[in-house]
């Protein structure tokens, strides 16, 4: 019975992973920056919502605080620090080190400011709904619906709008896109803001589901987001969603069978198998477009 119930939990986990992975893969696919600080940005978004709740602001503002704070932080990092190192000729590996440093600064800065405390994140869960062996709260169903809405919105943006077509052109060949008159700077700004907002939403969804928050929530959640983005291939929202579904189901089944501490190990086990059977999966993403576009 627990194994079957874990499938329902897996769908909810997949929704949270998918929101984060879609933002990450959008950012990585365009800029070619493997942004390890994405986990720290998720934490900032979650704490922005937590702070709004502590100030007893309306729930709508509490929810909006997460994507707004994360979008602003991502845009600032992208247009200042990341752009500075890119102008100085930093390559793919050097940029990974820069984002790792930012991630550590964010995590330990939040840890110091919060006094290394684990806080309870209060958020209404709504009634419990039963469908056979599965049980969901209203809030969990809203999170799943949110992931589907984000997916639908991104697919429409990328495939049905001029902005999306320009974005896809830049992801393939940024120099040619600039030559054709595409406003690359504006598009990069949009991607920083959009991916940051999705990071904030993912961080908020994670703490809503777990009902606890500390300085490591984003960095703890990041491995699954990275795994989904890499498995789904850079820039592919469809791939990110399918990979997130696989990871969500597998990690929850493993947690039900062997304990929660094995769930992340299972996610990376899937990634390791894919990279062993398709060793070009990650290397191809990193080298297909060597130029950093920030």
MOKA-V604067 format. One record per pair of residues at least 12 apart in sequence whose ideal C-beta (glycine too) atoms are under 10 Angstrom apart, sorted by the first residue. I is the first residue (numbers start at 1). J is the second residue. D is the distance in whole Angstrom. If there is no record, write none. Layout:
BEGIN
i->(I:I)
j->(J:J)
d->(D:D)
END
This chain:
BEGIN
i->(1:1:2:2:2:2:2:3:3:3:3:3:4:4:4:4:4:5:5:5:5:5:5:6:6:6:6:6:6:6:6:6:6:7:7:7:7:7:7:7:8:8:8:8:8:8:8:8:8:9:9:9:9:9:9:9:9:9:9:9:9:10:10:10:10:10:10:10:10:10:10:10:10:11:11:11:11:11:11:11:11:11:11:11:12:12:12:12:12:12:12:12:12:12:12:12:13:13:13:13:13:13:13:13:13:13:13:13:13:13:13:14:14:14:14:14:14:14:14:14:14:14:14:14:14:14:14:15:15:15:15:15:15:15:15:15:15:15:15:15:15:15:15:15:15:16:16:16:16:16:16:16:16:16:16:16:16:16:16:16:16:16:16:16:17:17:17:17:17:17:17:17:17:17:17:17:17:17:17:17:17:17:17:17:18:18:18:18:18:18:18:18:18:18:18:18:18:18:18:18:18:18:18:18:18:19:19:19:19:19:19:19:19:19:19:19:19:19:19:19:19:19:19:19:19:20:20:20:20:20:20:20:20:20:20:20:20:20:20:20:20:20:20:20:20:20:20:20:20:21:21:21:21:21:21:21:21:21:21:21:21:21:21:21:21:21:21:21:21:22:22:22:22:22:22:22:22:22:22:22:22:22:22:22:22:22:22:22:22:22:22:23:23:23:23:23:23:23:23:23:23:23:23:23:23:23:23:23:23:23:23:23:23:23:23:24:24:24:24:24:24:24:24:24:24:24:24:24:24:24:24:24:25:25:25:25:25:25:25:25:25:25:25:25:25:25:25:25:25:25:25:25:26:26:26:26:26:26:26:26:26:26:26:26:26:26:26:26:27:27:27:27:27:27:27:27:27:27:27:27:27:27:28:28:28:28:28:28:28:28:28:28:29:29:29:29:29:29:29:29:29:29:29:29:29:29:29:29:29:29:30:30:30:30:30:30:30:30:30:30:30:30:30:30:30:30:30:31:31:31:31:31:31:31:31:31:31:31:31:31:31:31:31:32:32:32:32:32:32:32:32:32:32:32:32:32:32:32:32:32:32:33:33:33:33:33:33:33:33:33:33:33:33:33:33:34:34:34:34:34:34:34:34:34:34:34:34:34:35:35:35:35:35:35:35:35:35:35:35:35:35:35:35:35:36:36:36:36:36:36:36:36:36:36:36:36:36:37:37:37:37:37:37:37:37:37:37:37:37:37:37:37:37:37:37:37:38:38:38:38:38:38:38:38:38:38:38:38:38:38:38:38:38:38:39:39:39:39:39:39:39:39:39:39:39:39:39:39:39:39:39:40:40:40:40:40:40:40:40:40:40:40:40:40:40:40:40:40:40:40:40:41:41:41:41:41:41:41:41:41:41:41:41:41:41:41:41:41:41:41:42:42:42:42:42:42:42:42:42:42:42:42:42:42:42:42:42:42:42:42:42:43:43:43:43:43:43:43:43:43:43:43:43:43:43:43:43:43:43:43:43:43:44:44:44:44:44:44:44:44:44:44:44:44:44:44:44:45:45:45:45:45:45:45:45:45:45:45:45:45:45:45:45:45:45:45:45:45:45:45:46:46:46:46:46:46:46:46:46:46:46:46:46:46:46:46:46:46:46:46:46:46:46:47:47:47:47:47:47:47:47:47:47:47:47:47:47:47:47:48:48:48:48:48:48:48:48:48:48:48:48:48:49:49:49:49:49:49:49:49:49:49:49:49:49:49:49:49:49:49:49:50:50:50:50:50:50:50:50:50:50:50:50:51:51:52:52:52:52:52:53:53:53:53:54:54:59:59:62:62:62:63:63:63:63:63:64:64:64:65:65:66:66:66:66:66:66:66:66:66:66:67:67:67:67:67:67:67:67:67:67:67:68:68:68:68:69:69:69:69:69:70:70:70:70:70:70:70:70:70:70:70:70:71:71:71:71:71:71:71:71:71:71:72:72:72:72:72:73:73:73:73:73:73:74:74:74:74:74:74:74:74:74:74:75:75:75:75:75:75:75:75:75:75:76:76:77:77:77:77:77:77:77:78:78:78:78:78:78:78:78:79:79:79:79:79:80:81:81:81:81:81:82:82:82:82:82:82:82:82:83:83:83:83:84:84:85:85:85:85:85:86:86:86:86:86:87:87:89:90:90:91:91:91:92:92:92:92:92:92:93:94:95:95:96:103:103:103:104:106:106:106:107:107:107:107:107:107:107:108:108:109:110:110:110:110:110:111:111:111:112:113:114:114:114:115:116:116:117:117:117:118:118:118:118:118:118:119:119:119:119:119:120:120:120:120:121:121:121:121:121:121:121:121:121:121:121:122:122:123:123:123:123:123:123:124:124:124:124:125:125:125:125:125:125:125:126:126:126:126:126:127:128:129:137:137:139:139:139:140:140:140:142:142:143:143:143:143:143:143:144:146:146:146:147:147:147:147:147:147:148:150:150:150:150:150:150:151:151:151:151:151:152:153:153:154:154:154:154:154:154:155:155:155:157:157:157:158:158:158:158:158:159:162:163:163:163:163:163:163:164:165:166:166:166:166:166:166:166:166:167:167:167:167:167:167:167:167:168:169:169:169:170:170:170:170:170:170:170:170:171:171:171:171:171:171:171:172:172:172:173:173:174:174:174:174:174:174:175:175:177:178:184:185:185:187:188:188:191:191:192:199:199:199:200:202:202:202:202:203:203:203:205:206:206:206:206:206:207:220:221:223:223:223:223:223:223:224:224:224:224:224:224:224:224:224:224:224:225:225:225:225:226:226:226:227:227:227:227:227:227:227:227:227:227:227:227:227:228:228:228:228:228:228:228:228:228:228:228:228:229:229:229:230:230:230:230:230:230:230:231:231:231:231:231:231:231:231:231:231:231:231:232:232:232:233:233:233:233:233:234:234:234:234:234:234:235:235:235:243:243:243:243:246:246:247:247:247:247:247:247:247:248:248:250:250:250:250:250:251:251:251:251:251:251:251:251:252:253:254:254:254)
j->(133:256:133:253:255:256:257:133:252:253:256:257:132:133:134:253:256:132:133:134:135:252:256:134:249:250:251:252:253:254:255:256:257:133:134:248:249:252:253:256:131:132:133:134:135:136:140:249:252:134:135:136:140:209:248:249:251:252:253:255:256:245:246:247:248:249:250:251:252:253:254:255:256:134:136:140:141:143:144:147:245:248:249:252:136:137:139:140:141:143:144:147:205:209:248:252:143:206:209:224:244:245:247:248:249:250:251:252:255:263:267:144:147:224:228:241:242:243:244:245:246:247:248:249:250:251:252:140:141:142:143:144:145:146:147:148:150:151:202:205:209:241:244:245:248:140:143:144:146:147:201:202:203:204:205:206:208:209:210:221:224:225:244:248:147:202:205:206:221:224:225:227:228:229:240:241:243:244:245:246:247:248:251:267:144:146:147:148:150:151:198:202:205:225:228:232:237:240:241:242:243:244:245:247:248:42:143:146:147:149:150:151:198:199:200:201:202:203:204:205:206:225:240:241:244:38:39:41:42:147:195:198:199:200:201:202:203:205:206:218:221:222:224:225:226:228:229:240:244:147:198:202:224:225:226:227:228:229:230:231:232:236:237:239:240:241:243:244:247:147:150:151:153:154:155:194:195:198:201:202:225:228:229:232:236:237:238:239:240:241:244:35:38:41:42:67:70:71:74:150:154:191:194:195:196:197:198:199:200:201:202:225:229:237:240:38:39:41:42:195:198:199:202:222:225:226:228:229:230:232:234:240:154:195:198:225:226:228:229:230:232:233:234:235:236:237:238:239:240:241:243:285:154:157:158:167:171:190:191:194:195:198:229:234:235:236:237:240:74:78:188:191:192:194:195:196:198:199:229:234:235:294:171:195:226:229:230:233:234:235:285:286:158:167:168:170:171:172:191:195:229:233:234:235:236:237:240:285:288:289:167:168:170:171:174:184:187:188:190:191:192:195:234:235:289:293:294:78:82:86:95:170:171:174:188:191:192:195:289:291:292:293:294:86:91:92:95:171:174:234:235:285:286:287:288:289:290:291:292:293:294:77:78:82:85:86:90:92:95:96:98:99:292:293:294:92:93:95:96:99:100:226:229:230:234:282:285:286:74:77:78:82:95:96:98:99:100:102:103:192:195:199:222:226:95:96:97:98:99:100:101:102:103:104:219:222:226:73:74:77:81:82:98:99:100:101:102:103:104:105:106:107:199:218:219:222:70:74:99:102:103:195:196:198:199:202:203:218:219:221:222:225:226:229:99:103:106:107:199:202:203:216:217:218:219:220:221:222:223:225:226:70:73:77:99:102:103:104:105:106:107:108:109:110:199:203:215:216:218:219:222:69:70:71:73:74:77:102:103:106:195:196:197:198:199:200:202:203:218:222:66:70:106:196:198:199:200:201:202:203:204:205:206:207:217:218:219:220:221:222:225:70:103:106:107:110:111:199:200:203:206:207:213:214:215:216:217:218:219:220:221:222:66:69:70:72:73:74:106:107:109:110:196:199:200:203:218:65:66:67:68:69:70:71:73:74:196:197:198:199:200:201:202:203:204:205:206:207:217:218:65:66:69:70:110:121:199:200:201:202:203:204:205:206:207:208:210:213:214:215:217:218:221:65:66:69:110:113:114:119:121:203:204:207:213:214:215:217:218:62:64:65:66:67:68:69:70:72:73:200:203:204:61:62:63:64:65:66:67:68:69:70:121:123:200:201:203:204:207:208:213:62:65:66:114:119:120:121:122:123:204:207:213:65:69:64:65:66:68:69:65:121:122:123:119:122:123:124:122:123:204:123:200:201:204:208:197:200:204:200:204:197:199:200:201:202:203:204:205:207:208:193:194:196:197:198:199:200:201:202:203:204:193:196:197:200:196:197:199:200:203:193:195:196:197:198:199:200:201:202:203:204:218:192:193:194:195:196:197:198:199:200:201:192:193:196:197:200:102:106:192:196:199:200:191:192:193:194:195:196:197:198:199:200:188:189:190:191:192:193:194:195:196:197:192:196:98:99:102:106:192:196:294:188:189:191:192:193:195:196:294:185:188:189:192:294:294:98:99:101:102:294:95:98:99:102:188:192:292:294:185:188:292:294:98:294:97:98:99:292:294:98:291:292:293:294:292:294:292:292:294:290:291:292:286:287:289:290:291:292:286:292:292:294:286:218:219:222:219:215:218:219:214:215:216:217:218:219:220:215:216:215:214:215:216:217:218:214:215:216:215:215:213:214:215:215:214:215:213:214:215:212:213:214:215:216:217:207:211:212:213:214:207:211:212:213:204:206:207:208:209:210:211:212:213:214:217:208:211:139:204:207:208:209:211:137:138:139:208:137:138:139:140:208:209:211:138:139:140:141:142:139:140:141:208:209:205:208:209:205:208:209:205:208:201:204:205:206:208:209:205:201:204:205:201:202:205:241:244:245:241:197:198:201:202:237:241:237:238:240:241:244:237:194:237:194:198:237:238:240:241:237:238:241:190:194:237:171:235:236:237:238:237:182:182:183:186:187:190:191:187:182:180:181:182:183:184:186:187:190:182:184:187:188:190:191:194:235:235:182:184:187:182:183:184:187:188:191:289:293:187:191:234:235:288:289:293:235:288:289:289:291:187:188:289:291:292:293:291:293:293:293:293:293:294:293:293:294:293:294:294:218:222:225:218:218:221:222:225:217:218:221:221:218:220:221:224:225:221:264:264:247:264:265:267:268:271:243:244:247:248:251:263:264:266:267:268:271:240:244:247:267:267:268:271:243:244:246:247:251:264:267:268:269:270:271:272:274:240:241:242:243:244:245:246:247:248:267:270:271:243:244:285:243:271:274:275:281:282:285:243:244:246:247:267:270:271:274:275:278:281:282:244:246:247:281:282:284:285:288:282:284:285:286:288:289:285:288:289:267:270:271:274:267:270:263:264:266:267:268:270:271:263:267:263:266:267:269:270:263:264:265:266:267:268:269:270:266:266:266:267:269)
d->(6:10:9:10:10:5:8:10:10:7:6:7:8:5:8:10:9:10:6:6:7:9:7:10:8:10:9:4:5:9:7:4:8:9:7:10:6:7:7:9:8:9:8:4:7:6:9:10:8:9:9:9:9:9:8:9:9:4:9:8:8:8:9:9:5:4:8:7:4:7:10:9:9:9:8:9:10:10:6:10:8:7:7:9:7:9:10:5:9:6:6:9:9:6:8:8:10:9:8:8:8:9:8:4:8:10:6:6:9:9:10:8:8:10:9:8:10:9:5:4:8:7:3:7:10:9:9:8:10:10:5:4:8:7:4:8:9:10:10:7:9:9:8:9:7:10:7:9:9:7:9:6:9:10:5:6:9:6:10:8:9:9:8:8:9:8:10:9:8:5:6:8:5:9:9:9:8:4:8:10:6:6:9:9:9:10:5:9:8:7:10:9:10:9:7:9:9:6:5:9:8:4:7:9:8:10:8:7:5:10:6:9:6:9:10:5:4:9:9:6:9:9:10:10:8:8:9:10:7:10:10:7:6:10:8:3:8:8:8:9:7:8:8:4:9:8:8:9:8:10:9:8:8:5:8:8:4:5:9:9:7:10:9:9:4:8:7:5:9:8:6:7:10:6:10:10:9:6:10:9:9:9:8:9:9:5:10:10:5:7:8:10:8:9:9:10:9:10:9:9:9:9:7:4:7:7:3:5:9:8:7:8:9:10:9:5:10:10:10:7:8:8:9:9:6:7:8:5:9:10:9:8:10:9:10:9:10:8:4:9:6:8:6:6:6:7:10:7:5:10:9:10:7:10:8:8:9:10:6:7:5:8:9:9:7:10:7:9:8:8:10:6:7:8:4:8:9:9:9:9:9:10:10:9:9:6:9:10:5:7:8:9:10:9:9:9:5:9:9:10:9:8:4:2:7:9:10:8:10:9:6:9:6:5:8:10:8:7:9:5:9:9:9:7:9:6:9:8:8:9:9:9:9:9:7:7:8:9:10:9:7:5:5:10:10:6:8:9:9:8:10:9:8:10:9:5:7:7:5:6:9:10:8:6:10:8:10:8:5:8:9:7:6:8:7:7:9:7:5:7:9:8:9:9:9:10:9:7:8:8:9:8:8:8:9:5:10:9:9:10:8:9:10:10:10:6:9:9:4:5:9:8:5:9:9:7:8:9:9:7:9:9:8:4:7:8:4:4:9:8:6:9:10:9:10:9:9:8:8:10:8:8:9:10:6:9:10:8:9:10:6:7:8:9:10:6:8:8:8:10:9:9:9:4:4:8:7:3:9:8:9:10:9:10:9:7:5:8:8:3:6:10:9:8:9:10:9:10:6:7:9:9:5:9:6:6:8:9:9:7:9:6:10:10:4:7:9:8:7:10:9:7:10:10:9:5:7:9:5:3:8:10:7:9:7:3:8:10:6:7:8:9:9:7:7:6:10:9:10:6:9:9:8:9:6:7:5:3:7:9:9:9:9:6:6:9:6:9:6:10:10:7:9:8:7:8:8:8:4:7:8:6:4:9:8:10:8:8:9:6:3:7:8:4:6:10:10:9:10:8:10:6:9:9:10:8:10:8:10:9:4:6:9:7:5:9:10:6:9:10:6:7:9:9:9:8:6:9:8:9:10:8:10:9:7:9:8:9:9:9:9:4:5:9:7:4:7:10:9:7:9:8:9:5:7:9:5:4:9:10:8:10:8:9:8:10:8:5:8:9:9:8:9:9:9:7:10:6:9:10:9:7:5:7:9:8:4:8:10:9:9:8:6:8:9:9:8:8:10:8:9:9:10:9:7:9:10:9:10:8:9:9:9:4:6:9:6:4:9:9:10:9:10:8:4:7:8:4:5:10:9:8:10:9:7:7:9:9:10:6:10:10:9:5:6:8:5:3:8:9:7:9:9:8:5:7:8:4:4:9:8:7:10:10:8:7:9:9:10:8:10:6:9:9:9:5:7:9:6:3:8:10:7:9:10:7:10:10:4:5:10:9:6:10:9:9:9:8:6:10:8:9:9:7:8:8:4:9:9:8:6:9:8:7:7:8:10:7:9:9:7:9:7:7:8:9:10:9:8:5:10:9:9:5:9:9:9:5:10:8:9:9:9:5:8:5:10:9:9:7:10:8:10:7:6:8:10:7:10:7:9:9:6:8:10:9:7:8:9:9:8:9:10:6:6:10:8:6:10:7:10:8:9:4:9:10:9:8:4:8:8:8:9:7:6:10:8:7:9:7:9:6:7:4:9:9:10:9:10:7:5:7:10:6:6:8:9:10:4:7:10:7:5:6:5:10:9:10:8:7:9:8:5:9:7:9:8:7:9:4:7:5:8:8:9:8:3:5:8:8:8:10:9:7:10:9:9:6:8:10:9:7:9:9:9:9:5:10:7:7:10:7:10:7:9:9:8:8:8:10:9:10:7:7:10:9:9:6:8:9:5:10:10:10:10:8:9:5:9:9:9:6:7:10:9:8:9:10:9:10:7:10:10:10:10:10:9:7:7:10:10:9:9:10:5:8:8:9:6:10:9:10:6:9:8:7:10:9:8:6:10:9:6:10:6:6:8:9:10:7:10:9:8:5:10:7:8:9:9:7:8:9:10:9:7:6:9:5:7:9:9:10:7:10:10:9:6:6:9:10:8:8:10:9:10:8:7:10:7:7:5:7:10:8:9:5:10:10:10:8:9:10:6:10:7:6:9:10:8:6:8:7:9:7:10:5:9:10:9:8:9:10:9:9:8:7:9:10:6:10:9:5:6:10:7:5:10:9:5:8:9:4:4:9:8:5:9:8:10:9:8:9:9:8:6:8:8:7:6:7:4:9:7:8:10:7:6:6:9:10:8:10:8:9:10:7:10:8:6:10:9:9:4:9:8:9:9:10:10:10:9:9:9:9:7:9:10:8:5:10:7:9:10:9:8:5:7:8:6:4:7:9:5:5:10:10:9:9:8:4:9:9)
END
